[in-house]
Amino acid sequence: MTSTNATAARLEQAQSKIRFLSIAVALLVGVVGGMATGIVLRMLDAPALVAVGSAGGAFVAVATLALVVEARMNRV
């Protein structure tokens, strides 16, 4: 294998790891957003089912927004 082929293979491997990590970060940002929403709603005396439902919606919204932003930046 030439050095150019080896470098190209390592670059492709690094890019796949970067894609995986950027998706993982987007999901973790969604988890933090969902947890924050659930905690705030419970502190405001919302019923548990309302807090859980809103936290789930916030998770989906924040994670999707993070993935869209990363896709626009050509990182995914």
N, C-alpha and C positions, 0 to 999 in steps of 0.2 A: 504494500500500500504506500502510495506516495505521501509526502507531507501535506500536499493540498487536499487529498482525499481524507486524510486523518483529521485535518483542521476542519473540513466541511462536516465531517461526522460529529466531531465534538461540538461544533456550533449548533447543529441540529439538535443534539442531545441537550445542550444548554437552553435552547429556545423552547423545547418541550417542557423542561422543568420550570422555566419562567412562566409559561402558560398555566401550568398546573398551580403554581404558587399564587399567581394573580387571581385565579378563580377561587382558591382557598381564602385569600384575603378578602375578596368580595363577599363570600359567604360568612366569614367571621364578622365583617362590618354589619351585615344583615342581622346576625345573632345579637350583636351589641345593641343595635337599634330596636330590635324586638324586645329584648330584655328591659331596656330603658323605658319603653312604652308601657310594658306590663307593670313594672315597678311604680311608675308615676301614676298610672290609673288606679292601682290598688291603694296607693297613698291618698288618692282623692276619693276613696271609699266607693269605687265602682264595684259592681258585682264581679265575682271571680270569672264567670263565663265571659263577660264583656271584656275584662282585662286580657284574658287568654286569646280571645278572638281578635282583639285589636293588636295584640302583640304579634300574632301570626300574620296579620295583614301588613303590619309595619316591617316584619322580617322580609316578606316577599317584595314589598315596595323598595326597601333600602337595598337589598341584595340585587334586584333587577337594575336599579339605578346605578349601582357600583359597576355591574357588568357592562351596562351601556356606555358609561364613561370610559371604562378601560377599552372597550371595543372602538370607541371614537378616537382614542389615543393610539390605536393600532398595537395594543399590547396583548390582545387575546386573538 
